[in-house]
Amino acid sequence: MTGRVIVINPCGKTGEVVADSLRRHSLDVTLLTGPSARKDEPGFLRELHKEVDKGDVAAIIPIFFPEVLSAHKNEFPGILIPLDSPEKIKLLDNKSSACALAAELGIPQPRFFTSPDEIETYPVVFKRPLGQGGDSVYFPKNRRALENLLKTESHPVVQEYIEGENVCVDTLRCPDGGFYAAAYRVLEPKGKGVSTLRAPADEPELSAICGKMLEHIDYHGICGFDFRRSITGETYFLEANPRFSGGLETTLASGLDLPWLLLHTQRF
């Protein structure tokens, strides 16, 4: 590949990890910060067009909110933008629709609650349908805390809290049928927040579940999956994130170079 690769909205460390991966393959990478694609779509597109107009751009990779760039791919002819349709991205990204997809496929999930009256034990897990990192997931410790959260969100996902640890799988599904996956265990934190301590794991069954979900909707591209493993060994689907995950550095350390593969296996 010749020409620059623009990594857009590289907030946090993930964008730097993607850029470093590609630079190790001698690619010219531009990290483009600027307005959030979701909060200021016109500003996001304006800054991206300004950068593209400088010339010599071969590919554009978003770190967050890929559905926005996906919806505007036709504005950048001749440039590789390895994203599936905004509809498929939203289907996976929205916690409610991702849970519905998992239920349709018979994938185990924590118990769902539709009312505080159904809950006997706290904490529970409260999720906003859309969000990133730790800004959309809460662990209310009592009914009052849950009811206060319910006032702020009309369609939340409320589930049983499972004692245990998170296991994540980073994946890439390719248009030619290829599928790549690498798993890792999340060691911290136990409560709300974004984890920074992870360890590679061998999880072929979870990788197969991820592949099954992506195949079911014929999704192509990057997607990270979060699961919860209980202290007694049961594993439950939590959510899908159709973008590079915060655990990408661990995935790269395990030998799976997803940014490089993404650019060389996708043909949209």
GUMITI-669797 format. One record per residue (C-alpha): residue in three letters; x, z, y. Coordinates in steps of 0.05 Angstrom, whole numbers, plus 5000, padded with zeros to 4 digits. Each point is the difference from the previous one (the first is absolute). Example, Ala and Ser with C-alpha at 12.3 -4.5 7.8 and 13.67 -1.06 7.14 Angstrom:
<nodes>
<code = ALA, x = 5246, z = 5156, y = 4910>
<code = SER, x = 5027, z = 4987, y = 5069>
</nodes>
This chain:
<nodes>
<code = MET, x = 5000, z = 5000, y = 5000>
<code = THR, x = 5026, z = 4981, y = 5069>
<code = GLY, x = 4975, z = 5028, y = 5065>
<code = ARG, x = 4981, z = 5068, y = 5024>
<code = VAL, x = 4953, z = 5049, y = 4966>
<code = ILE, x = 4958, z = 5041, y = 5049>
<code = VAL, x = 4981, z = 5069, y = 4975>
<code = ILE, x = 4941, z = 5020, y = 5044>
<code = ASN, x = 4975, z = 5070, y = 5016>
<code = PRO, x = 5059, z = 5033, y = 4964>
<code = CYS, x = 4977, z = 5071, y = 5017>
<code = GLY, x = 5038, z = 5054, y = 4963>
<code = LYS, x = 5053, z = 4989, y = 4948>
<code = THR, x = 4965, z = 4948, y = 4957>
<code = GLY, x = 5013, z = 4943, y = 5047>
<code = GLU, x = 5073, z = 5017, y = 5003>
<code = VAL, x = 5003, z = 5002, y = 4924>
<code = VAL, x = 4968, z = 4931, y = 4995>
<code = ALA, x = 5048, z = 4972, y = 5052>
<code = ASP, x = 5061, z = 5031, y = 4966>
<code = SER, x = 4979, z = 4971, y = 4933>
<code = LEU, x = 4994, z = 4930, y = 5029>
<code = ARG, x = 5065, z = 5005, y = 5039>
<code = ARG, x = 5036, z = 5016, y = 4936>
<code = HIS, x = 4980, z = 4930, y = 4979>
<code = SER, x = 5030, z = 4972, y = 5065>
<code = LEU, x = 4934, z = 4987, y = 5033>
<code = ASP, x = 4992, z = 5005, y = 5076>
<code = VAL, x = 4948, z = 5054, y = 5013>
<code = THR, x = 4966, z = 5017, y = 5065>
<code = LEU, x = 4965, z = 5068, y = 5004>
<code = LEU, x = 4942, z = 4991, y = 5049>
<code = THR, x = 4967, z = 5062, y = 5026>
<code = GLY, x = 4942, z = 4999, y = 5047>
<code = PRO, x = 4925, z = 5013, y = 5003>
<code = SER, x = 4966, z = 5022, y = 4936>
<code = ALA, x = 4966, z = 4941, y = 4966>
<code = ARG, x = 4938, z = 5042, y = 4987>
<code = LYS, x = 4995, z = 5038, y = 5066>
<code = ASP, x = 5020, z = 4941, y = 5046>
<code = GLU, x = 4991, z = 4935, y = 4963>
<code = PRO, x = 5007, z = 4955, y = 5061>
<code = GLY, x = 5063, z = 5036, y = 5022>
<code = PHE, x = 5028, z = 4996, y = 4930>
<code = LEU, x = 4988, z = 4925, y = 4995>
<code = ARG, x = 5027, z = 4988, y = 5071>
<code = GLU, x = 5066, z = 5034, y = 4984>
<code = LEU, x = 5006, z = 4964, y = 4933>
<code = HIS, x = 4987, z = 4932, y = 5032>
<code = LYS, x = 5053, z = 5014, y = 5052>
<code = GLU, x = 5051, z = 5016, y = 4946>
<code = VAL, x = 4981, z = 4939, y = 4958>
<code = ASP, x = 5006, z = 4955, y = 5061>
<code = LYS, x = 5074, z = 5018, y = 5003>
<code = GLY, x = 5006, z = 4955, y = 4938>
<code = ASP, x = 5034, z = 4997, y = 4932>
<code = VAL, x = 4948, z = 5044, y = 4964>
<code = ALA, x = 4993, z = 4990, y = 4925>
<code = ALA, x = 4955, z = 5059, y = 4982>
<code = ILE, x = 4960, z = 5058, y = 5028>
<code = ILE, x = 4990, z = 5065, y = 4962>
<code = PRO, x = 4954, z = 5055, y = 5027>
<code = ILE, x = 5013, z = 5073, y = 4982>
<code = PHE, x = 4932, z = 5028, y = 5021>
<code = PHE, x = 4930, z = 4969, y = 5007>
<code = PRO, x = 5014, z = 4935, y = 4963>
<code = GLU, x = 4927, z = 4979, y = 5004>
<code = VAL, x = 5009, z = 4985, y = 5074>
<code = LEU, x = 5057, z = 4952, y = 4991>
<code = SER, x = 4966, z = 4970, y = 4939>
<code = ALA, x = 4940, z = 4982, y = 5042>
<code = HIS, x = 5045, z = 4963, y = 5050>
<code = LYS, x = 5047, z = 4963, y = 4952>
<code = ASN, x = 4976, z = 4932, y = 5024>
<code = GLU, x = 5029, z = 5016, y = 5069>
<code = PHE, x = 5070, z = 4996, y = 4970>
<code = PRO, x = 5005, z = 4933, y = 4963>
<code = GLY, x = 5062, z = 4987, y = 4959>
<code = ILE, x = 5018, z = 5074, y = 4995>
<code = LEU, x = 4995, z = 5038, y = 4935>
<code = ILE, x = 4952, z = 5059, y = 5007>
<code = PRO, x = 4995, z = 5029, y = 4929>
<code = LEU, x = 4931, z = 5032, y = 5006>
<code = ASP, x = 4936, z = 4990, y = 4962>
<code = SER, x = 4933, z = 4994, y = 5036>
<code = PRO, x = 4978, z = 5055, y = 5048>
<code = GLU, x = 4939, z = 5012, y = 4956>
<code = LYS, x = 5042, z = 5018, y = 4939>
<code = ILE, x = 5048, z = 5041, y = 5041>
<code = LYS, x = 4942, z = 5040, y = 5030>
<code = LEU, x = 4968, z = 5009, y = 4931>
<code = LEU, x = 5063, z = 5035, y = 4975>
<code = ASP, x = 5017, z = 5036, y = 5065>
<code = ASN, x = 4931, z = 5032, y = 5010>
<code = LYS, x = 4999, z = 5063, y = 4958>
<code = SER, x = 4926, z = 4995, y = 4986>
<code = SER, x = 5002, z = 4928, y = 4975>
<code = ALA, x = 5065, z = 5012, y = 4961>
<code = CYS, x = 4967, z = 5059, y = 4965>
<code = ALA, x = 4940, z = 4956, y = 4984>
<code = LEU, x = 5046, z = 4947, y = 4971>
<code = ALA, x = 5034, z = 5053, y = 4956>
<code = ALA, x = 4932, z = 5025, y = 4977>
<code = GLU, x = 4978, z = 4930, y = 4982>
<code = LEU, x = 5062, z = 4994, y = 4955>
<code = GLY, x = 4990, z = 5068, y = 4969>
<code = ILE, x = 5063, z = 5030, y = 5029>
<code = PRO, x = 4997, z = 5077, y = 5002>
<code = GLN, x = 4992, z = 5032, y = 5069>
<code = PRO, x = 4991, z = 5071, y = 5025>
<code = ARG, x = 4927, z = 5022, y = 5005>
<code = PHE, x = 4963, z = 4976, y = 5062>
<code = PHE, x = 4955, z = 5044, y = 5043>
<code = THR, x = 4943, z = 4975, y = 5043>
<code = SER, x = 4983, z = 5068, y = 5031>
<code = PRO, x = 5033, z = 5067, y = 5012>
<code = ASP, x = 4944, z = 5029, y = 4958>
<code = GLU, x = 5032, z = 4969, y = 4938>
<code = ILE, x = 5067, z = 5035, y = 5011>
<code = GLU, x = 5016, z = 5065, y = 4966>
<code = THR, x = 5076, z = 5002, y = 5008>
<code = TYR, x = 5045, z = 4986, y = 5058>
<code = PRO, x = 5044, z = 4968, y = 5024>
<code = VAL, x = 4971, z = 4930, y = 4993>
<code = VAL, x = 5028, z = 4934, y = 5024>
<code = PHE, x = 4970, z = 4966, y = 5061>
<code = LYS, x = 5020, z = 4928, y = 5014>
<code = ARG, x = 4983, z = 4954, y = 5056>
<code = PRO, x = 4988, z = 4929, y = 4973>
<code = LEU, x = 5055, z = 4971, y = 5043>
<code = GLY, x = 5066, z = 5031, y = 5021>
<code = GLN, x = 5073, z = 5005, y = 4984>
<code = GLY, x = 5050, z = 5054, y = 4980>
<code = GLY, x = 4971, z = 5069, y = 5007>
<code = ASP, x = 4952, z = 4985, y = 5057>
<code = SER, x = 4939, z = 4985, y = 4958>
<code = VAL, x = 5005, z = 5051, y = 4943>
<code = TYR, x = 4982, z = 5074, y = 5008>
<code = PHE, x = 4993, z = 5059, y = 4953>
<code = PRO, x = 4945, z = 5045, y = 5028>
<code = LYS, x = 5006, z = 5070, y = 4970>
<code = ASN, x = 4928, z = 5021, y = 5011>
<code = ARG, x = 4930, z = 4974, y = 5014>
<code = ARG, x = 5004, z = 5010, y = 5075>
<code = ALA, x = 5065, z = 4960, y = 5005>
<code = LEU, x = 4968, z = 4944, y = 4959>
<code = GLU, x = 4937, z = 4999, y = 5042>
<code = ASN, x = 5042, z = 4994, y = 5063>
<code = LEU, x = 5036, z = 4940, y = 4971>
<code = LEU, x = 4934, z = 4968, y = 4978>
<code = LYS, x = 4978, z = 5000, y = 5073>
<code = THR, x = 5058, z = 4954, y = 5016>
<code = GLU, x = 4990, z = 4946, y = 4947>
<code = SER, x = 4936, z = 4965, y = 4979>
<code = HIS, x = 5024, z = 4973, y = 4932>
<code = PRO, x = 5054, z = 5045, y = 4973>
<code = VAL, x = 5025, z = 5006, y = 4929>
<code = VAL, x = 4996, z = 5072, y = 4976>
<code = GLN, x = 5030, z = 5017, y = 4933>
<code = GLU, x = 5021, z = 5056, y = 4955>
<code = TYR, x = 5071, z = 5025, y = 5013>
<code = ILE, x = 5043, z = 4992, y = 4938>
<code = GLU, x = 5059, z = 5048, y = 4990>
<code = GLY, x = 5061, z = 4959, y = 4982>
<code = GLU, x = 5045, z = 4947, y = 5030>
<code = ASN, x = 4993, z = 4930, y = 5028>
<code = VAL, x = 5027, z = 4940, y = 4962>
<code = CYS, x = 5005, z = 4935, y = 5039>
<code = VAL, x = 5010, z = 4928, y = 4978>
<code = ASP, x = 5027, z = 4945, y = 5046>
<code = THR, x = 4979, z = 4931, y = 4977>
<code = LEU, x = 5005, z = 4926, y = 5015>
<code = ARG, x = 4952, z = 4950, y = 4969>
<code = CYS, x = 5021, z = 4927, y = 5007>
<code = PRO, x = 4958, z = 4936, y = 5003>
<code = ASP, x = 5036, z = 4974, y = 4938>
<code = GLY, x = 4976, z = 5059, y = 4959>
<code = GLY, x = 5063, z = 5042, y = 5007>
<code = PHE, x = 4991, z = 5075, y = 5008>
<code = TYR, x = 5052, z = 5051, y = 5020>
<code = ALA, x = 4992, z = 5076, y = 5003>
<code = ALA, x = 5041, z = 5062, y = 5008>
<code = ALA, x = 4975, z = 5072, y = 4999>
<code = TYR, x = 5024, z = 5065, y = 5030>
<code = ARG, x = 4979, z = 5072, y = 5001>
<code = VAL, x = 4986, z = 5034, y = 5066>
<code = LEU, x = 5033, z = 5068, y = 5002>
<code = GLU, x = 4980, z = 5022, y = 5070>
<code = PRO, x = 4958, z = 5021, y = 5036>
<code = LYS, x = 4944, z = 5036, y = 4962>
<code = GLY, x = 4953, z = 4999, y = 5058>
<code = LYS, x = 4984, z = 4953, y = 5058>
<code = GLY, x = 5055, z = 4955, y = 5025>
<code = VAL, x = 5045, z = 4942, y = 4982>
<code = SER, x = 5048, z = 5013, y = 4942>
<code = THR, x = 5074, z = 4987, y = 5006>
<code = LEU, x = 5026, z = 5026, y = 4933>
<code = ARG, x = 4989, z = 4953, y = 4941>
<code = ALA, x = 5029, z = 4984, y = 4932>
<code = PRO, x = 4994, z = 4935, y = 4959>
<code = ALA, x = 4954, z = 5004, y = 4940>
<code = ASP, x = 4983, z = 4958, y = 4939>
<code = GLU, x = 4925, z = 4988, y = 5002>
<code = PRO, x = 4981, z = 4937, y = 4962>
<code = GLU, x = 4928, z = 5020, y = 4991>
<code = LEU, x = 4990, z = 5012, y = 5075>
<code = SER, x = 5035, z = 4935, y = 5016>
<code = ALA, x = 4951, z = 4965, y = 4953>
<code = ILE, x = 4941, z = 5032, y = 5036>
<code = CYS, x = 5026, z = 4975, y = 5066>
<code = GLY, x = 5008, z = 4930, y = 4973>
<code = LYS, x = 4929, z = 5003, y = 4972>
<code = MET, x = 4972, z = 5018, y = 5068>
<code = LEU, x = 5038, z = 4945, y = 5037>
<code = GLU, x = 4982, z = 4948, y = 4947>
<code = HIS, x = 4927, z = 5019, y = 5004>
<code = ILE, x = 4996, z = 4978, y = 5073>
<code = ASP, x = 5055, z = 4948, y = 4992>
<code = TYR, x = 5042, z = 5033, y = 5054>
<code = HIS, x = 5070, z = 4974, y = 5014>
<code = GLY, x = 5053, z = 5039, y = 5038>
<code = ILE, x = 5027, z = 5070, y = 5009>
<code = CYS, x = 4958, z = 5061, y = 4982>
<code = GLY, x = 5016, z = 5073, y = 4990>
<code = PHE, x = 4957, z = 5045, y = 4957>
<code = ASP, x = 4992, z = 5076, y = 5001>
<code = PHE, x = 4980, z = 5040, y = 4939>
<code = ARG, x = 4993, z = 5075, y = 4988>
<code = ARG, x = 5025, z = 5031, y = 4935>
<code = SER, x = 4970, z = 5067, y = 4984>
<code = ILE, x = 5039, z = 5059, y = 4972>
<code = THR, x = 4967, z = 4986, y = 4933>
<code = GLY, x = 5022, z = 4927, y = 4999>
<code = GLU, x = 4939, z = 4960, y = 5021>
<code = THR, x = 5012, z = 4945, y = 5051>
<code = TYR, x = 4950, z = 4979, y = 5054>
<code = PHE, x = 4998, z = 4941, y = 5048>
<code = LEU, x = 5003, z = 5022, y = 5073>
<code = GLU, x = 5008, z = 4938, y = 5044>
<code = ALA, x = 5033, z = 4933, y = 5011>
<code = ASN, x = 5042, z = 4978, y = 5059>
<code = PRO, x = 5008, z = 4924, y = 5007>
<code = ARG, x = 5067, z = 5004, y = 5036>
<code = PHE, x = 5070, z = 5027, y = 4990>
<code = SER, x = 4997, z = 5075, y = 4983>
<code = GLY, x = 5038, z = 5058, y = 5029>
<code = GLY, x = 5035, z = 5005, y = 4933>
<code = LEU, x = 5030, z = 4931, y = 5004>
<code = GLU, x = 5071, z = 5028, y = 5004>
<code = THR, x = 4990, z = 5033, y = 4932>
<code = THR, x = 4973, z = 4935, y = 4971>
<code = LEU, x = 5061, z = 4962, y = 5025>
<code = ALA, x = 5046, z = 5053, y = 4971>
<code = SER, x = 4966, z = 4989, y = 4932>
<code = GLY, x = 5022, z = 4927, y = 5003>
<code = LEU, x = 4935, z = 4966, y = 5023>
<code = ASP, x = 5015, z = 4963, y = 5065>
<code = LEU, x = 4928, z = 4987, y = 5023>
<code = PRO, x = 5015, z = 4972, y = 5070>
<code = TRP, x = 5046, z = 4947, y = 4971>
<code = LEU, x = 4953, z = 4983, y = 4944>
<code = LEU, x = 4941, z = 4996, y = 5048>
<code = LEU, x = 5034, z = 4945, y = 5040>
<code = HIS, x = 5020, z = 4961, y = 4939>
<code = THR, x = 4938, z = 5003, y = 4957>
<code = GLN, x = 4943, z = 4992, y = 5049>
<code = ARG, x = 4971, z = 4933, y = 5019>
<code = PHE, x = 4940, z = 5008, y = 5045>
</nodes>
